[in-house]
Amino acid sequence: LENPRYRLCEDGDSDAAHVGVLMKVSDYRQLDDGRLLLIAQALGRFRIVDATQHAPYAIANVELTPDRELIQEYYPAALDLVGADEAGIGSDNVKLLQAVAWEAARIAAVNEAMHWETFEYRNVYVNDTLTGGVEVSPIANYDSAEVPTTAFDAESVMRDYIDTAVESSGIEDLDEPPNDLDAASFEDAKREILNIEREVWKDVDYLIQLLGALNPNGGVPVPTQLLGLLPSDQEWPEGFKLNAYVDRLKAEKAVVGTASKSPFVAVDDAAPAYPDLRRAQRLSFGIWVLLDSLLAGFSPAASTRQSVLELDSIWERLDAALRGLNAINTALKNTLEKS
């Protein structure tokens, strides 16, 4: 703990991770020997802003960091609100206007995540697990009973922040947005994400078919909670099989999961208003549960969970996953051709 190489927010070459995961304790049980058994679920990503204590354990101030495409979605509207703020910053300070708008958009993205949280993360209780809490399923399931009944009001969230931004300390230290952000650039980014999301699913389907050819008695190796993210509005290519499997899970009202069981949730059906980008974001994280056990020896094998976590872009994570799937599928195809 006293090793300076692992001190947070140190200048130089600290080996400590400065991006982490916001966790929620969904249930606990006190064991007979006095220890606590905790079930924790990951909710989002944060970055460390500054450390307030290093030993005997680290304490830091952190900032929640949504993916930049989720922030970018709200930036044009935030910029309009900042520009219309009569008591605000002053139209001559363009960079400060943009920084405040980017922060307002970040806060809106954080609040959007909170709006969908109970739907996106079904609580897991000790009694739900098959091993008394010793093991839980690696992917949190959605909860179809917790779909929000009201729409998310991003404008009110951003307006509340902008109204107080001028009086806030540290306003001069806000991050500036990336260059050339507008509504058109966001639509381009969204289109690219949904395109690569589709390509990832096509490669997952091909992976399953290759594994099936190599081991005809094997089952579908994809976590069933992940299959609930399959887009329902796609025309899939001939020979694509995952959509039929998802339809069967829905028809059977399947209960899914490995160490903890819950009803299968087809996300698009359960919540028609659920944002496409949030669905793609969930896939960009969840797909690595599948790839973890398959990537050894393949590029990008160096994409550990921490390095994937530190990617702040849905597209970049999906692209890394697609490259990994391509490498695995090529190797499996070569194996099949030689057998």
C-alpha positions in Angstrom: 0.0 0.0 0.0 2.9 2.3 0.6 4.5 1.5 -2.8 4.8 4.9 -4.5 4.4 3.2 -7.9 0.8 2.5 -7.1 -0.1 5.9 -5.6 -3.1 7.6 -7.2 -2.7 10.8 -9.2 1.1 10.9 -8.8 3.1 12.6 -11.5 5.3 10.2 -13.5 4.8 6.6 -14.1 2.3 5.4 -11.5 1.1 1.8 -12.2 -2.2 2.4 -10.4 -5.4 2.3 -12.5 -7.1 5.6 -12.7 -10.3 4.4 -14.3 -12.5 2.2 -12.3 -16.0 0.8 -12.0 -18.9 2.1 -9.9 -20.3 -0.8 -8.0 -23.6 -1.4 -6.2 -24.0 -4.0 -3.4 -27.2 -5.7 -4.4 -27.3 -8.1 -1.4 -25.2 -9.4 1.4 -25.1 -12.1 4.0 -23.2 -12.4 7.3 -21.4 -15.8 7.5 -21.1 -17.8 10.7 -17.5 -16.9 11.1 -18.3 -13.2 11.0 -17.3 -12.5 7.4 -19.6 -10.7 5.0 -20.6 -12.2 1.7 -21.4 -9.4 -0.8 -22.9 -9.5 -4.2 -21.8 -6.5 -6.2 -22.9 -5.3 -9.6 -21.1 -3.0 -11.9 -23.1 0.1 -13.0 -20.7 2.5 -14.7 -17.2 3.9 -15.2 -15.4 6.6 -13.3 -12.1 8.3 -13.5 -10.1 9.5 -10.5 -9.9 13.3 -10.2 -7.6 13.5 -7.2 -6.5 11.4 -4.3 -7.3 12.4 -0.7 -5.7 9.4 1.0 -3.1 6.8 0.0 -2.7 4.6 3.1 -3.9 2.4 4.8 -6.2 2.4 1.8 -6.7 4.8 -1.1 -9.5 7.3 -1.1 -10.2 9.6 -4.0 -12.6 12.0 -5.6 -14.0 10.6 -8.8 -16.1 11.7 -11.8 -18.5 9.4 -13.6 -17.4 9.2 -17.3 -20.1 8.1 -19.8 -18.9 7.1 -23.3 -18.2 10.1 -25.4 -20.9 9.2 -28.0 -23.5 9.3 -25.1 -22.3 12.8 -24.2 -22.1 13.9 -27.8 -25.8 13.1 -28.2 -26.7 15.9 -25.8 -24.0 18.4 -26.7 -25.8 20.4 -29.5 -28.8 20.9 -27.3 -26.5 21.9 -24.3 -24.7 24.4 -26.5 -28.0 26.0 -27.5 -29.0 26.2 -23.8 -25.7 27.8 -22.8 -25.9 30.3 -25.7 -29.4 31.3 -24.6 -28.5 31.7 -21.0 -29.0 35.4 -20.4 -27.4 35.5 -16.9 -24.5 33.3 -17.9 -21.1 33.3 -19.3 -21.0 35.8 -22.1 -21.0 34.9 -25.8 -17.5 36.2 -26.3 -15.9 33.4 -24.3 -16.5 30.6 -26.9 -14.2 28.0 -25.4 -15.8 28.4 -21.9 -19.3 28.2 -23.5 -18.3 25.0 -25.2 -16.7 23.5 -22.0 -19.8 24.3 -19.9 -22.0 22.7 -22.7 -19.9 19.6 -22.8 -20.1 19.3 -19.0 -23.9 19.8 -19.1 -24.1 17.0 -21.7 -21.9 14.7 -19.6 -24.2 15.3 -16.6 -27.2 14.5 -18.8 -25.6 11.3 -19.9 -24.9 10.3 -16.3 -28.6 11.0 -15.4 -29.8 9.0 -18.4 -27.9 6.0 -17.0 -29.6 6.5 -13.7 -32.9 6.8 -15.4 -32.5 3.3 -17.0 -30.5 1.7 -14.1 -33.3 -0.4 -12.5 -34.2 -1.8 -16.0 -30.6 -2.4 -17.0 -29.5 -4.1 -13.8 -31.8 -6.7 -12.3 -30.9 -7.0 -8.6 -29.2 -10.3 -7.7 -29.9 -11.7 -4.3 -28.0 -14.3 -2.4 -31.1 -16.6 -2.4 -31.3 -16.3 -6.2 -27.9 -17.9 -6.7 -27.3 -21.6 -7.1 -24.3 -21.7 -4.9 -25.4 -19.6 -2.0 -23.7 -16.5 -3.3 -20.3 -18.0 -3.9 -20.7 -17.5 -7.6 -23.0 -15.3 -9.7 -23.6 -15.1 -13.5 -21.0 -12.9 -15.1 -23.5 -10.7 -16.9 -26.2 -8.8 -15.1 -29.7 -9.4 -16.6 -32.3 -6.8 -17.5 -35.4 -6.5 -15.4 -38.6 -6.2 -17.6 -40.6 -5.3 -14.6 -38.6 -2.1 -14.1 -38.9 -0.3 -17.4 -39.3 3.4 -16.7 -42.8 4.8 -17.1 -41.7 8.3 -17.8 -39.4 9.7 -20.5 -36.0 11.0 -19.6 -35.9 14.8 -19.5 -32.4 15.7 -20.5 -33.2 19.4 -21.1 -34.2 20.0 -17.4 -31.1 18.2 -16.2 -28.8 20.4 -18.4 -30.7 23.6 -17.6 -30.4 23.0 -13.9 -26.6 22.6 -14.2 -26.2 25.6 -16.6 -28.2 27.8 -14.2 -25.6 27.3 -11.5 -22.5 26.7 -13.6 -21.3 30.4 -13.5 -21.2 30.3 -9.7 -19.5 26.9 -9.5 -15.8 26.7 -8.5 -13.5 25.2 -11.0 -15.5 26.2 -14.1 -12.3 27.4 -15.8 -10.9 23.8 -15.4 -13.7 22.0 -17.3 -12.7 19.7 -20.1 -13.2 21.1 -23.6 -15.2 19.0 -26.0 -13.7 17.2 -29.0 -13.5 19.3 -32.2 -16.3 19.6 -34.8 -19.2 18.3 -32.7 -22.7 19.0 -34.0 -26.0 17.2 -34.6 -24.7 15.9 -38.0 -21.5 14.5 -36.5 -23.5 12.7 -33.8 -25.8 11.1 -36.4 -22.7 9.9 -38.3 -21.2 8.5 -35.1 -24.5 6.7 -34.2 -24.8 5.2 -37.6 -21.2 3.9 -37.4 -21.9 2.3 -34.0 -25.1 0.6 -35.2 -23.3 -0.7 -38.2 -20.4 -2.2 -36.2 -22.9 -3.6 -33.7 -24.5 -5.5 -36.6 -21.1 -6.7 -37.7 -20.3 -8.0 -34.2 -23.5 -10.0 -34.1 -22.8 -11.5 -37.5 -19.4 -12.6 -36.4 -20.8 -14.0 -33.1 -23.3 -16.0 -35.2 -20.5 -17.2 -37.5 -18.4 -18.2 -34.4 -21.3 -20.3 -33.1 -21.7 -22.0 -36.4 -18.0 -22.8 -36.6 -17.9 -24.2 -33.1 -21.0 -26.2 -33.9 -19.3 -27.7 -36.9 -16.2 -28.6 -34.8 -18.3 -29.9 -31.9 -21.8 -30.9 -33.1 -22.9 -31.9 -29.6 -22.0 -28.6 -28.1 -24.5 -26.0 -27.1 -24.6 -22.2 -27.8 -21.6 -20.8 -25.9 -23.0 -17.2 -25.9 -24.4 -16.1 -22.5 -28.1 -16.0 -22.9 -28.4 -12.6 -21.2 -26.2 -11.2 -24.0 -28.6 -12.6 -26.6 -31.3 -10.4 -25.3 -29.4 -7.5 -26.8 -29.9 -8.8 -30.4 -31.5 -5.9 -32.4 -35.0 -6.8 -33.4 -35.3 -4.4 -36.4 -32.6 -6.0 -38.6 -32.8 -7.9 -41.8 -30.1 -10.6 -41.1 -28.2 -12.3 -43.9 -29.2 -15.7 -45.1 -28.0 -18.4 -42.8 -28.0 -16.2 -39.7 -29.3 -18.3 -36.8 -29.2 -16.3 -33.6 -32.5 -14.6 -34.3 -34.3 -17.9 -34.4 -32.7 -18.9 -31.2 -33.8 -15.7 -29.5 -37.3 -16.2 -30.8 -37.3 -19.7 -29.2 -36.1 -18.3 -25.8 -39.0 -15.7 -25.9 -41.6 -18.3 -26.9 -40.5 -20.7 -24.1 -40.4 -17.9 -21.6 -36.9 -19.2 -20.8 -35.1 -18.7 -17.4 -31.5 -18.0 -18.1 -28.2 -17.6 -16.3 -25.4 -19.8 -15.1 -24.9 -19.3 -11.4 -28.0 -17.1 -10.9 -31.3 -17.6 -12.8 -33.7 -14.9 -14.1 -36.3 -14.6 -16.9 -34.9 -14.0 -20.4 -35.4 -10.4 -21.5 -35.4 -9.4 -25.2 -34.5 -5.7 -24.6 -36.1 -4.2 -27.7 -39.4 -5.9 -27.0 -39.4 -5.2 -23.2 -38.6 -1.5 -23.6 -39.3 -0.1 -27.1 -38.1 3.4 -26.0 -34.7 2.0 -24.9 -32.0 3.9 -26.7 -30.1 2.1 -29.4 -26.8 3.5 -28.2 -27.3 2.1 -24.7 -28.1 -1.3 -26.2 -24.9 -1.1 -28.3 -22.9 0.1 -25.2 -24.1 -2.9 -23.2 -22.9 -5.2 -26.0 -19.6 -3.5 -26.2 -18.9 -4.4 -22.5 -20.8 -7.7 -22.3 -19.1 -9.3 -25.4 -15.9 -9.5 -23.5 -17.3 -12.1 -21.2 -17.4 -14.3 -24.3 -14.1 -13.2 -25.6 -12.1 -13.5 -22.3 -11.9 -17.3 -22.6 -11.2 -17.3 -26.4 -8.7 -14.5 -27.0 -5.5 -16.1 -25.7 -3.0 -16.0 -28.5 -5.1 -13.9 -30.8 -5.0 -10.1 -31.5 -6.0 -8.1 -29.6 -5.0 -10.4 -26.8 -3.6 -7.4 -24.9 -7.1 -6.0 -24.6 -7.5 -7.0 -20.9 -10.6 -5.9 -19.0 -8.8 -2.9 -17.7 -7.7 -1.7 -21.1 -11.2 -2.3 -22.5 -12.7 -0.4 -19.6 -10.4 2.6 -20.3 -11.7 2.9 -23.8 -14.2 5.8 -23.6 -16.0 5.0 -26.9 -18.7 2.5 -27.7 -17.4 2.2 -31.3 -13.8 1.6 -30.1 -14.8 -1.3 -27.8 -17.0 -2.9 -30.5 -14.2 -2.5 -33.0 -11.7 -4.2 -30.6 -14.3 -7.0 -30.1 -14.8 -7.4 -33.8 -11.1 -7.7 -34.4 -10.9 -10.4 -31.8 -13.9 -12.3 -33.2 -12.4 -12.1 -36.7 -9.1 -13.6 -35.5 -10.9 -16.4 -33.6 -13.2 -17.2 -36.6 -10.2 -17.3 -39.0 -8.4 -19.7 -36.7 -11.5 -21.9 -36.3 -12.2 -21.9 -40.0 -8.6 -23.0 -40.7 -8.9 -25.7 -38.1 -12.1 -26.9 -39.7 -10.7 -27.0 -43.2 -7.7 -29.1 -42.0 -9.9 -31.6 -40.2 
